[in-house]
Amino acid sequence: GLTHLINSFLTPMTDEILSHNGTIDKYMGDSIMAFWNAPLDTPEHEKLSAISALGMIKRLKTLNDKIKQEAEAEERPFRELRIGIGLNTGTCIVGNLGSEQRFDYSVLGDPVNLASRLEGQSKTYGVSIIVGADTAQKIDDFALIELDLIAVKGRATAVKVYGLMGDQDLAQNADFKAARLMAHNMIERYRAAEWDQAEYCVNALRSRAPHFAVLCDLYLT
């Protein structure tokens, strides 16, 4: 059963990566590590990775619908699959890495470590796809929302991170623009230590966009 589930999950996720010129590095249990722009140069690889990530979330919904149908048919509880994705951009060491006996074509470097850290923060902020600032600059026409400044081991300054909520069409949506402005105001008031106004902005964002409830709870706390 576990083998069937993992294969059912990893197959469509892999397809989204490969169909947008990504390179699969390795599978780690139920996780996938992938990169773009190697071994061949790939123009606009940041956008391709973003499109791939959004496609993975869409494919996951389809997979969950199928799993729910199977659970209902077998009269057992349905457990929804959820994932977190971290995207980051930077200069890395790319090549055959490992030992004299065995090696893999892989990547190393600080940007790789940060991507892993971002993936791990998806639960904290309640956002499925978290991207670093360098990636965000390259996909600024996508639906992005600033989340926070986070401390990263080995760096002296905090790193600004964003949530990738959708594609260019969503970025032009009036409701999304309003929610993004509310989130921006919430963070600005928070950083200025204007607590009453920050709390007002938190509640306004929660009312306007309930799917940001986890983010709102974090700032309210």
C-alpha positions in Angstrom: 0.0 0.0 0.0 2.8 2.4 0.9 4.7 1.6 -2.3 1.5 2.2 -4.4 0.9 5.5 -2.6 4.5 6.8 -3.0 4.6 5.8 -6.7 1.2 7.4 -7.3 2.5 10.6 -5.7 6.1 10.8 -7.1 5.1 10.0 -10.7 2.9 13.1 -11.4 5.3 15.3 -9.4 8.2 14.1 -11.5 6.3 14.6 -14.7 5.7 18.3 -13.8 9.5 18.8 -13.2 10.7 17.0 -16.4 8.0 18.6 -18.6 9.4 22.0 -17.6 13.1 21.2 -18.3 13.9 20.4 -14.7 16.6 17.9 -13.7 15.8 15.3 -11.1 18.6 15.1 -8.6 17.3 12.4 -6.2 14.4 11.0 -4.4 14.6 11.1 -0.6 11.7 9.0 0.8 8.6 10.9 -0.3 10.6 14.0 -1.3 12.1 15.2 -4.6 15.2 17.3 -5.1 15.5 18.9 -8.5 17.3 21.8 -10.2 17.2 23.8 -13.4 19.7 25.3 -15.7 22.0 22.2 -15.7 23.4 20.3 -17.5 22.2 22.6 -20.3 21.6 26.3 -20.0 17.8 26.9 -19.7 16.5 30.5 -20.4 14.1 31.8 -17.7 14.6 28.7 -15.6 13.2 30.5 -12.5 9.9 30.9 -14.3 9.9 27.2 -15.4 10.5 26.1 -11.8 7.6 28.3 -10.6 5.3 26.9 -13.3 6.4 23.4 -12.3 5.8 24.0 -8.6 2.3 25.4 -9.3 1.6 22.4 -11.6 2.6 20.1 -8.7 0.1 21.6 -6.4 -2.6 21.3 -9.1 -1.7 17.7 -9.8 -1.8 17.0 -6.0 -5.4 18.1 -5.9 -6.2 15.6 -8.6 -4.4 12.9 -6.8 -6.2 13.6 -3.5 -9.5 13.4 -5.3 -8.5 9.9 -6.5 -7.3 8.8 -3.1 -10.6 10.0 -1.5 -12.6 8.0 -4.0 -10.5 4.9 -3.3 -10.9 5.4 0.5 -14.7 5.8 0.2 -14.9 2.7 -2.0 -13.0 0.7 0.5 -14.8 2.3 3.5 -11.7 3.6 5.2 -10.7 7.1 6.4 -9.4 9.6 3.8 -6.1 11.2 4.7 -5.3 14.2 2.5 -1.7 14.5 1.1 -0.1 17.9 1.6 3.3 19.1 0.4 5.7 22.0 0.8 8.0 23.3 -1.9 11.0 25.5 -1.6 12.4 27.4 -4.6 15.7 29.3 -4.5 18.2 30.7 -7.1 22.0 31.1 -6.9 25.4 30.0 -8.1 26.0 26.3 -7.1 28.6 23.6 -7.6 27.2 21.2 -10.2 28.7 17.9 -11.3 29.4 14.3 -10.4 29.6 14.2 -6.6 30.1 11.3 -4.3 32.9 8.7 -3.8 35.2 6.7 -6.0 32.8 3.8 -5.8 29.5 5.6 -6.5 28.5 9.1 -7.4 25.5 11.2 -8.5 25.1 14.2 -10.8 24.1 16.7 -8.1 24.4 20.3 -6.8 26.0 21.8 -3.7 26.1 25.2 -2.2 24.4 27.8 0.1 21.5 28.4 -2.3 20.7 24.7 -2.2 20.7 24.7 1.6 18.4 27.7 1.7 16.0 26.1 -0.7 15.7 23.1 1.7 15.2 25.6 4.6 12.4 27.3 2.7 10.6 24.0 2.0 10.7 23.3 5.7 9.0 26.6 6.5 5.9 25.9 4.4 4.0 24.6 7.5 5.1 27.6 9.6 3.5 30.1 7.2 0.7 28.0 5.8 1.9 28.4 2.2 2.6 25.5 -0.1 5.4 27.2 -2.1 8.0 29.5 -0.6 10.6 31.2 -2.7 13.7 33.2 -1.9 14.3 36.8 -2.8 16.5 36.1 -5.8 13.9 33.8 -7.3 11.1 36.3 -6.5 13.0 39.0 -8.5 13.0 36.8 -11.6 9.3 35.9 -11.3 7.9 39.2 -10.2 5.0 39.0 -12.6 3.7 35.9 -10.7 1.3 36.1 -7.8 3.8 36.6 -4.9 3.2 37.7 -1.3 5.9 38.7 1.1 5.9 36.5 4.2 8.7 37.4 6.5 12.4 37.9 7.1 14.0 34.7 8.4 17.3 34.0 10.0 19.4 31.4 8.2 22.4 29.5 9.7 25.6 30.8 8.3 24.3 34.2 7.2 24.8 37.5 9.0 21.6 39.1 7.7 18.0 37.9 7.5 16.6 36.6 4.2 13.3 37.9 2.8 11.0 35.1 1.7 7.8 35.1 -0.4 4.8 32.8 -0.9 4.1 31.8 -4.5 0.3 31.8 -4.7 -0.3 31.5 -8.4 0.6 32.5 -12.0 0.5 35.8 -13.9 -3.3 35.6 -14.3 -3.8 35.5 -10.5 -1.3 38.3 -10.1 -3.7 40.6 -12.0 -6.8 39.5 -10.0 -8.3 42.3 -8.0 -9.0 40.1 -4.9 -5.4 38.9 -4.9 -4.1 42.4 -5.2 -6.2 43.6 -2.3 -5.0 40.7 -0.1 -1.4 41.3 -1.0 -1.7 45.0 -0.1 -3.3 44.0 3.3 -0.5 41.5 3.9 2.1 44.2 3.1 0.5 46.7 5.4 0.3 44.0 8.2 4.0 43.3 7.9 5.0 47.0 7.7 3.0 47.9 10.9 4.4 44.8 12.6 8.0 45.8 11.8 7.3 49.4 13.0 6.0 48.0 16.3 2.7 49.7 15.8 0.9 46.8 17.5 -2.7 48.1 17.4 -2.6 48.9 13.7 -0.8 45.6 13.0 -3.6 43.7 14.8 -6.2 45.6 12.8 -4.4 44.6 9.6 -4.1 41.0 10.7 -7.9 40.8 11.3 -8.6 42.6 8.0 -6.5 40.1 6.0 -8.1 37.1 7.8 -11.5 38.4 6.8 -10.6 39.1 3.3 -8.5 36.0 2.6 -9.2 33.1 5.0 -6.6 30.9 3.3 -3.9 33.1 5.0 -5.2 32.1 8.5 -1.9 30.4 9.5 0.1 33.5 8.5 -2.4 35.7 10.4 -2.1 33.5 13.5 1.7 33.7 13.3 1.8 37.5 13.3 -1.0 37.8 15.8 1.0 35.6 18.2 
